[in-house]
Amino acid sequence: MGRGKFKSKPTGHRQFSTPEDLLAGTSTRPRTFSKKEAEYDEVEEEIEESSEEESGDESEGQDEKKKGIQGIIEIENPNLVKPKTLKARDIDIGKTSELSRREREEIEKQRARERYMRLQEQGKTEEARKDLERLALIREQRAEAAKKREEERAAKEQKKVAARK
């Protein structure tokens, strides 16, 4: 079918291997990545075996398989080292020099907030003083309102008693 003015790029003539070719190993298809990787792993294992024979029992603790040339060349890259996770009980607060700036600032904020809350509970901050003054004023107003209601109730009762007589 025509697709307009521009034609798509030709992909070339594709040749597909038959199952018989694959079994016989006469396929014209290039080797796959997995075959190359398997060959590379075999070579790497041979290198490791030869190095183990030379080093003896020292390399028993290192059973991890390293990719690429990492097994051949020892690299000390600090960016590759995984950071150790610390548990809360293992953290020492006295070690402020090891903390980052953000962590130090966060700890200082928490301490300042706790100190402020303690002072406010004791009534030593300006905000706490204002709150206490406001509460005292409200208590006075409520006491006056309660007194006034009692007087009105007493006055109503007196009127009822006077109306019955």
N, CA, C and O of each residue as an XYZ file, in Angstrom:
660
protein
N       0.843     -1.181      0.000
C       0.000      0.000      0.000
C       0.885      1.239      0.000
O       1.956      1.244      0.606
N       0.442      2.271     -0.669
C       1.197      3.505     -0.704
C       1.031      4.268      0.589
O      -0.059      4.323      1.157
N       2.113      4.851      1.047
C       2.061      5.592      2.312
C       2.333      7.067      2.082
O       2.779      7.746      3.007
N       2.091      7.579      0.919
C       2.304      8.989      0.679
C       3.606      9.228     -0.048
O       4.137      8.345     -0.723
N       4.111     10.442      0.103
C       5.294     10.873     -0.638
C       6.564     10.178     -0.155
O       7.399      9.777     -0.966
N       6.715     10.032      1.185
C       7.953      9.498      1.740
C       7.825      8.010      2.024
O       6.819      7.547      2.563
N       8.857      7.275      1.655
C       8.873      5.842      1.906
C       9.639      5.576      3.193
O      10.561      6.313      3.543
N       9.249      4.517      3.894
C       9.987      4.155      5.102
C      11.312      3.534      4.704
O      11.462      3.053      3.581
N      12.268      3.540      5.609
C      13.591      3.005      5.305
C      13.506      1.498      5.132
O      12.772      0.824      5.854
N      14.247      0.978      4.189
C      14.224     -0.476      4.013
C      14.982     -1.153      5.148
O      16.030     -0.678      5.585
N      14.438     -2.261      5.611
C      15.077     -2.974      6.707
C      16.042     -4.022      6.204
O      16.744     -4.639      7.005
N      16.098     -4.239      4.930
C      16.981     -5.269      4.391
C      16.268     -6.588      4.352
O      15.125     -6.711      4.792
N      16.938     -7.556      3.833
C      16.344     -8.881      3.738
C      16.654     -9.631      5.012
O      17.819     -9.831      5.357
N      15.631    -10.038      5.698
C      15.825    -10.749      6.950
C      15.868    -12.240      6.687
O      15.088    -12.780      5.902
N      16.800    -12.890      7.364
C      16.901    -14.336      7.243
C      16.624    -14.935      8.611
O      17.258    -14.579      9.605
N      15.680    -15.836      8.642
C      15.315    -16.474      9.888
C      15.893    -17.867      9.940
O      15.859    -18.604      8.955
N      16.429    -18.228     11.107
C      17.014    -19.554     11.279
C      15.912    -20.567     11.523
O      14.932    -20.286     12.214
N      16.079    -21.709     10.967
C      15.131    -22.795     11.217
C      15.579    -23.537     12.466
O      16.745    -23.450     12.852
N      14.678    -24.258     13.096
C      15.072    -25.010     14.293
C      16.191    -26.016     14.005
O      17.026    -26.282     14.869
N      16.207    -26.575     12.787
C      17.273    -27.516     12.442
C      18.633    -26.830     12.419
O      19.635    -27.387     12.866
N      18.649    -25.579     11.876
C      19.908    -24.828     11.839
C      20.398    -24.519     13.241
O      21.593    -24.590     13.529
N      19.451    -24.174     14.112
C      19.839    -23.849     15.481
C      20.428    -25.049     16.189
O      21.431    -24.930     16.893
N      19.803    -26.219     16.004
C      20.311    -27.425     16.649
C      21.674    -27.825     16.092
O      22.551    -28.283     16.826
N      21.835    -27.647     14.794
C      23.095    -28.041     14.169
C      24.193    -27.026     14.443
O      25.377    -27.343     14.327
N      23.813    -25.826     14.801
C      24.796    -24.784     15.079
C      25.332    -24.146     13.825
O      26.387    -23.512     13.854
N      24.631    -24.299     12.726
C      25.099    -23.730     11.458
C      24.344    -22.466     11.100
O      24.371    -22.031      9.948
N      23.683    -21.882     12.055
C      22.904    -20.684     11.807
C      23.818    -19.531     11.445
O      24.911    -19.400     11.997
N      23.364    -18.681     10.502
C      24.147    -17.505     10.108
C      23.879    -16.337     11.040
O      24.454    -15.257     10.903
N      23.011    -16.579     11.969
C      22.645    -15.543     12.930
C      23.835    -15.250     13.838
O      24.521    -16.181     14.259
N      24.105    -13.956     14.157
C      25.244    -13.644     15.032
C      24.994    -14.145     16.445
O      23.852    -14.370     16.848
N      26.064    -14.312     17.180
C      25.961    -14.796     18.558
C      25.191    -13.808     19.405
O      25.284    -12.596     19.212
N      24.431    -14.339     20.342
C      23.626    -13.470     21.196
C      24.468    -12.980     22.359
O      25.562    -13.476     22.629
N      23.924    -12.004     23.024
C      24.620    -11.412     24.163
C      24.815    -12.436     25.273
O      25.851    -12.452     25.938
N      23.817    -13.289     25.470
C      23.921    -14.262     26.561
C      25.063    -15.242     26.323
O      25.698    -15.685     27.280
N      25.338    -15.589     25.074
C      26.460    -16.482     24.780
C      27.775    -15.778     25.087
O      28.683    -16.371     25.669
N      27.873    -14.512     24.695
C      29.103    -13.762     24.971
C      29.306    -13.630     26.477
O      30.424    -13.746     26.978
N      28.218    -13.390     27.180
C      28.305    -13.244     28.628
C      28.731    -14.560     29.282
O      29.524    -14.560     30.223
N      28.205    -15.672     28.785
C      28.579    -16.977     29.329
C      30.069    -17.244     29.103
O      30.752    -17.759     29.989
N      30.568    -16.894     27.918
C      31.994    -17.068     27.642
C      32.819    -16.183     28.578
O      33.846    -16.615     29.100
N      32.368    -14.944     28.790
C      33.097    -14.020     29.650
C      33.117    -14.534     31.088
O      34.132    -14.433     31.777
N      31.967    -15.094     31.539
C      31.897    -15.645     32.888
C      32.868    -16.806     33.056
O      33.503    -16.948     34.101
N      32.981    -17.636     32.018
C      33.916    -18.767     32.084
C      35.345    -18.265     32.237
O      36.107    -18.786     33.052
N      35.708    -17.247     31.449
C      37.061    -16.690     31.529
C      37.288    -16.083     32.909
O      38.356    -16.242     33.500
N      36.269    -15.385     33.417
C      36.385    -14.756     34.727
C      36.557    -15.808     35.824
O      37.351    -15.621     36.746
N      35.816    -16.909     35.728
C      35.936    -17.989     36.716
C      37.334    -18.588     36.697
O      37.889    -18.918     37.745
N      37.906    -18.729     35.492
C      39.267    -19.264     35.392
C      40.255    -18.329     36.082
O      41.166    -18.776     36.779
N      40.064    -17.032     35.882
C      40.952    -16.044     36.514
C      40.806    -16.115     38.029
O      41.801    -16.068     38.752
N      39.564    -16.228     38.514
C      39.329    -16.306     39.955
C      39.949    -17.569     40.545
O      40.542    -17.530     41.623
N      39.810    -18.693     39.834
C      40.374    -19.942     40.327
C      41.886    -19.849     40.440
O      42.477    -20.319     41.413
N      42.508    -19.241     39.437
C      43.970    -19.121     39.479
C      44.399    -18.184     40.607
O      45.422    -18.413     41.254
N      43.598    -17.108     40.845
C      43.960    -16.186     41.918
C      43.703    -16.820     43.285
O      44.418    -16.525     44.243
N      42.682    -17.696     43.391
C      42.407    -18.372     44.661
C      43.521    -19.347     45.011
O      43.894    -19.493     46.175
N      44.038    -20.001     44.003
C      45.134    -20.943     44.255
C      46.358    -20.203     44.774
O      47.087    -20.707     45.628
N      46.574    -19.003     44.250
C      47.734    -18.213     44.690
C      47.518    -17.631     46.074
O      48.436    -17.631     46.895
N      46.307    -17.131     46.348
C      46.066    -16.443     47.619
C      45.731    -17.403     48.757
O      45.936    -17.056     49.920
N      45.236    -18.568     48.466
C      44.944    -19.546     49.511
C      43.594    -19.305     50.147
O      42.602    -19.103     49.447
N      43.546    -19.324     51.484
C      42.285    -19.217     52.220
C      41.856    -17.777     52.475
O      40.817    -17.560     53.099
N      42.601    -16.805     52.024
C      42.286    -15.407     52.313
C      41.015    -14.950     51.621
O      40.327    -14.069     52.136
N      40.683    -15.517     50.477
C      39.551    -15.016     49.710
C      38.268    -15.800     49.959
O      37.326    -15.668     49.177
N      38.192    -16.597     50.997
C      36.974    -17.349     51.268
C      35.819    -16.437     51.650
O      34.670    -16.749     51.336
N      36.083    -15.333     52.311
C      35.038    -14.411     52.740
C      34.439    -13.635     51.585
O      33.352    -13.076     51.727
N      35.112    -13.584     50.450
C      34.634    -12.811     49.317
C      34.058    -13.746     48.267
O      34.710    -14.049     47.268
N      32.813    -14.208     48.503
C      32.156    -15.099     47.564
C      31.302    -14.325     46.570
O      30.743    -14.918     45.648
N      31.192    -13.008     46.742
C      30.365    -12.217     45.847
C      31.010    -12.150     44.475
O      32.220    -11.959     44.345
N      30.182    -12.310     43.457
C      30.677    -12.260     42.098
C      30.647    -10.805     41.649
O      29.609    -10.151     41.748
N      31.751    -10.301     41.167
C      31.828     -8.922     40.750
C      31.675     -8.836     39.247
O      32.156     -9.700     38.515
N      31.003     -7.792     38.787
C      30.729     -7.622     37.367
C      31.890     -6.911     36.685
O      32.644     -6.168     37.313
N      32.011     -7.153     35.402
C      32.984     -6.436     34.585
C      34.400     -6.639     35.072
O      34.804     -7.748     35.421
N      35.148     -5.550     35.089
C      36.553     -5.628     35.480
C      36.745     -5.368     36.962
O      37.878     -5.224     37.422
N      35.646     -5.304     37.724
C      35.768     -5.064     39.158
C      36.488     -6.200     39.857
O      37.157     -5.989     40.868
N      36.351     -7.417     39.315
C      37.031     -8.557     39.917
C      38.529     -8.502     39.711
O      39.291     -9.057     40.503
N      38.952     -7.837     38.659
C      40.372     -7.763     38.334
C      41.024     -6.577     39.035
O      42.098     -6.708     39.622
N      40.371     -5.420     38.971
C      40.934     -4.190     39.526
C      40.200     -3.836     40.808
O      38.971     -3.767     40.822
N      40.938     -3.613     41.875
C      40.359     -3.176     43.143
C      40.224     -1.665     43.121
O      41.221     -0.953     43.000
N      39.000     -1.170     43.239
C      38.750      0.263     43.190
C      38.150      0.684     44.517
O      37.213      0.055     45.008
N      38.682      1.733     45.092
C      38.131      2.300     46.327
C      37.423      3.598     45.977
O      38.017      4.673     46.056
N      36.179      3.503     45.596
C      35.378      4.676     45.275
C      34.439      4.946     46.441
O      33.569      4.121     46.720
N      34.585      6.062     47.123
C      33.729      6.318     48.290
C      32.253      6.460     47.909
O      31.378      6.292     48.758
N      31.974      6.765     46.652
C      30.586      6.896     46.237
C      29.910      5.539     46.084
O      28.682      5.455     46.127
N      30.685      4.484     45.908
C      30.115      3.159     45.739
C      29.809      2.490     47.065
O      29.016      1.550     47.112
N      30.420      2.956     48.141
C      30.220      2.336     49.450
C      28.819      2.654     49.938
O      28.402      3.812     49.955
N      28.094      1.610     50.336
C      26.747      1.831     50.846
C      26.850      2.372     52.270
O      27.611      1.837     53.076
N      26.092      3.430     52.591
C      26.156      3.971     53.954
C      25.547      2.982     54.944
O      24.551      2.321     54.651
N      26.158      2.898     56.108
C      25.658      1.999     57.140
C      24.446      2.637     57.807
O      24.461      3.824     58.134
N      23.399      1.846     58.005
C      22.220      2.373     58.684
C      22.409      2.212     60.187
O      22.779      1.143     60.673
N      22.151      3.283     60.901
C      22.312      3.280     62.352
C      20.956      3.154     63.019
O      19.976      3.746     62.566
N      20.899      2.398     64.073
C      19.668      2.287     64.840
C      19.585      3.456     65.812
O      20.599      4.066     66.151
N      18.398      3.756     66.248
C      18.178      4.916     67.113
C      18.943      4.790     68.420
O      19.422      5.791     68.953
N      19.065      3.578     68.943
C      19.754      3.427     70.227
C      21.267      3.556     70.068
O      21.968      3.826     71.043
N      21.783      3.363     68.834
C      23.220      3.449     68.598
C      23.693      4.868     68.325
O      24.894      5.137     68.354
N      22.757      5.782     68.059
C      23.149      7.151     67.723
C      23.597      7.871     68.985
O      22.911      7.834     70.007
N      24.754      8.528     68.908
C      25.273      9.308     70.019
C      25.033     10.779     69.713
O      25.552     11.299     68.725
N      24.256     11.451     70.545
C      23.907     12.850     70.293
C      25.134     13.745     70.436
O      25.180     14.821     69.841
N      26.118     13.324     71.207
C      27.319     14.126     71.417
C      28.186     14.275     70.180
O      29.059     15.142     70.138
N      27.962     13.454     69.183
C      28.782     13.514     67.969
C      28.161     14.492     66.977
O      27.614     14.076     65.956
N      28.240     15.778     67.268
C      27.673     16.776     66.364
C      28.598     17.044     65.184
O      28.144     17.538     64.152
N      29.881     16.730     65.312
C      30.803     17.001     64.212
C      30.538     16.080     63.030
O      30.857     16.440     61.897
N      29.960     14.895     63.260
C      29.690     13.973     62.175
C      28.355     14.272     61.491
O      28.095     13.769     60.398
N      27.513     15.083     62.124
C      26.211     15.380     61.547
C      26.346     16.419     60.448
O      27.238     17.266     60.484
N      25.459     16.346     59.481
C      25.469     17.344     58.420
C      24.851     18.633     58.952
O      24.287     18.667     60.046
N      24.967     19.671     58.168
C      24.448     20.972     58.585
C      22.935     20.896     58.784
O      22.409     21.427     59.762
N      22.248     20.249     57.875
C      20.789     20.161     57.989
C      20.378     19.387     59.235
O      19.428     19.766     59.921
N      21.089     18.309     59.525
C      20.770     17.518     60.710
C      21.012     18.326     61.979
O      20.199     18.300     62.903
N      22.144     19.050     62.020
C      22.430     19.890     63.189
C      21.334     20.932     63.377
O      20.843     21.132     64.488
N      20.948     21.600     62.277
C      19.919     22.634     62.377
C      18.592     22.044     62.842
O      17.870     22.665     63.621
N      18.275     20.854     62.366
C      17.027     20.206     62.774
C      17.034     19.890     64.267
O      16.034     20.099     64.955
N      18.161     19.387     64.765
C      18.269     19.078     66.186
C      18.175     20.358     67.015
O      17.521     20.377     68.057
N      18.830     21.429     66.552
C      18.758     22.705     67.272
C      17.326     23.236     67.302
O      16.877     23.769     68.316
N      16.610     23.087     66.178
C      15.214     23.536     66.136
C      14.371     22.773     67.147
O      13.556     23.362     67.857
N      14.570     21.460     67.210
C      13.802     20.645     68.151
C      14.096     21.060     69.590
O      13.180     21.176     70.404
N      15.362     21.283     69.902
C      15.725     21.692     71.264
C      15.119     23.053     71.605
O      14.599     23.250     72.703
N      15.190     24.000     70.647
C      14.635     25.332     70.884
C      13.129     25.244     71.092
O      12.579     25.924     71.958
N      12.462     24.409     70.301
C      11.008     24.254     70.440
C      10.658     23.675     71.806
O       9.719     24.133     72.456
N      11.421     22.658     72.244
C      11.171     22.055     73.556
C      11.404     23.067     74.679
O      10.623     23.134     75.629
N      12.484     23.860     74.570
C      12.791     24.867     75.588
C      11.675     25.917     75.650
O      11.264     26.334     76.733
N      11.190     26.339     74.475
C      10.132     27.333     74.416
C       8.847     26.793     75.052
O       8.152     27.509     75.773
N       8.543     25.527     74.776
C       7.335     24.932     75.347
C       7.437     24.831     76.870
O       6.453     25.053     77.576
N       8.630     24.496     77.375
C       8.816     24.445     78.830
C       8.611     25.820     79.452
O       7.938     25.949     80.474
N       9.195     26.851     78.831
C       9.037     28.210     79.352
C       7.580     28.652     79.297
O       7.092     29.334     80.198
N       6.894     28.258     78.231
C       5.499     28.656     78.100
C       4.636     27.972     79.154
O       3.697     28.575     79.674
N       4.950     26.706     79.474
C       4.205     26.018     80.520
C       4.413     26.693     81.876
O       3.503     26.734     82.704
N       5.615     27.217     82.094
C       5.908     27.891     83.351
C       5.365     29.316     83.370
O       5.307     29.948     84.425
N       4.963     29.829     82.188
C       4.404     31.179     82.101
C       5.468     32.250     82.038
O       5.217     33.375     82.469
N       6.635     31.952     81.525
C       7.720     32.925     81.500
C       7.853     33.648     80.157
O       8.606     34.617     80.061
N       7.153     33.210     79.141
C       7.253     33.893     77.849
C       6.182     34.966     77.759
O       5.201     34.938     78.501
N       6.375     35.915     76.843
C       5.408     36.998     76.674
C       4.059     36.458     76.243
O       3.013     36.900     76.719
N       4.098     35.497     75.336
C       2.850     34.913     74.839
C       2.085     34.236     75.979
O       0.862     34.343     76.062
N       2.806     33.546     76.847
C       2.158     32.871     77.974
C       1.579     33.902     78.949
O       0.489     33.711     79.489
N       2.319     35.000     79.169
C       1.806     36.047     80.066
C       0.512     36.639     79.517
O      -0.456     36.831     80.253
N       0.505     36.928     78.202
C      -0.699     37.487     77.587
C      -1.867     36.509     77.701
O      -2.999     36.895     77.991
N      -1.560     35.223     77.465
C      -2.613     34.205     77.586
C      -3.169     34.165     79.004
O      -4.382     34.084     79.198
N      -2.276     34.222     79.999
C      -2.725     34.179     81.393
C      -3.564     35.402     81.742
O      -4.560     35.294     82.458
N      -3.158     36.578     81.230
C      -3.944     37.788     81.472
C      -5.329     37.659     80.840
O      -6.337     38.023     81.446
N      -5.362     37.137     79.617
C      -6.626     36.939     78.921
C      -7.519     35.962     79.693
O      -8.719     36.192     79.840
N      -6.923     34.877     80.183
C      -7.689     33.898     80.953
C      -8.235     34.508     82.242
O      -9.373     34.247     82.632
N      -7.404     35.329     82.899
C      -7.867     35.977     84.140
C      -9.046     36.906     83.842
O     -10.018     36.937     84.597
N      -8.963     37.665     82.740
C     -10.048     38.572     82.357
C     -11.325     37.789     82.049
O     -12.417     38.190     82.450
N     -11.183     36.683     81.343
C     -12.350     35.854     81.001
C     -12.973     35.267     82.263
O     -14.197     35.215     82.379
N     -12.149     34.825     83.208
C     -12.677     34.277     84.467
C     -13.475     35.335     85.225
O     -14.541     35.054     85.775
N     -12.936     36.559     85.244
C     -13.656     37.646     85.920
C     -15.007     37.895     85.267
O     -16.021     38.056     85.946
N     -15.005     37.925     83.920
C     -16.262     38.178     83.202
C     -17.266     37.061     83.475
O     -18.451     37.324     83.680
N     -16.791     35.815     83.479
C     -17.693     34.688     83.737
C     -18.235     34.740     85.168
O     -19.406     34.455     85.418
N     -17.351     35.112     86.097
C     -17.802     35.209     87.499
C     -18.867     36.302     87.633
O     -19.873     36.118     88.318
N     -18.635     37.438     86.972
C     -19.621     38.530     87.018
C     -20.934     38.107     86.380
O     -22.010     38.422     86.888
N     -20.839     37.381     85.251
C     -22.063     36.932     84.569
C     -22.815     35.938     85.441
O     -24.043     35.988     85.511
N     -22.100     35.039     86.104
C     -22.759     34.066     86.986
C     -23.431     34.783     88.151
O     -24.545     34.429     88.537
N     -22.764     35.786     88.714
C     -23.314     36.569     89.824
C     -24.589     37.294     89.388
O     -25.577     37.348     90.119
N     -24.533     37.849     88.173
C     -25.678     38.584     87.643
C     -26.864     37.640     87.437
O     -27.999     37.996     87.753
N     -26.608     36.437     86.909
C     -27.683     35.456     86.702
C     -28.313     35.039     88.027
O     -29.530     34.891     88.129
N     -27.475     34.854     89.031
C     -27.989     34.492     90.346
C     -28.902     35.600     90.885
O     -29.958     35.336     91.461
N     -28.465     36.844     90.682
C     -29.285     37.981     91.152
C     -30.611     38.024     90.411
O     -31.657     38.269     91.011
N     -30.564     37.779     89.081
C     -31.799     37.807     88.290
C     -32.731     36.668     88.726
O     -33.944     36.851     88.827
N     -32.147     35.491     88.983
C     -32.950     34.352     89.433
C     -33.614     34.667     90.784
O     -34.789     34.379     91.011
N     -32.820     35.259     91.652
C     -33.363     35.621     92.970
C     -34.479     36.660     92.829
O     -35.488     36.604     93.532
N     -34.279     37.614     91.901
C     -35.307     38.643     91.681
C     -36.580     38.022     91.130
O     -37.673     38.426     91.527
N     -36.471     37.035     90.213
C     -37.646     36.374     89.655
C     -38.399     35.595     90.734
O     -39.628     35.608     90.791
N     -37.640     34.926     91.573
C     -38.270     34.168     92.650
C     -39.032     35.102     93.599
O     -40.126     34.777     94.061
N     -38.438     36.261     93.879
C     -39.103     37.222     94.765
C     -40.407     37.736     94.110
O     -41.420     37.942     94.780
N     -40.344     37.931     92.797
C     -41.569     38.398     92.120
C     -42.658     37.346     92.180
O     -43.832     37.655     92.381
N     -42.236     36.048     91.995
C     -43.219     34.958     92.057
C     -43.840     34.859     93.464
O     -45.045     34.666     93.622
N     -42.979     34.997     94.462
C     -43.455     34.915     95.847
C     -44.390     36.090     96.144
O     -45.417     35.926     96.803
N     -44.020     37.284     95.647
C     -44.855     38.474     95.870
C     -46.167     38.366     95.111
O     -47.182     38.869     95.594
N     -46.192     37.737     93.952
C     -47.417     37.590     93.145
C     -48.345     36.575     93.805
O     -49.560     36.712     93.667
N     -47.847     35.574     94.506
C     -48.675     34.568     95.166
C     -49.369     35.143     96.414
O     -50.451     34.692     96.792
N     -48.761     36.101     97.021
C     -49.341     36.653     98.249
C     -50.526     37.515     98.022
O     -51.100     38.037     98.978
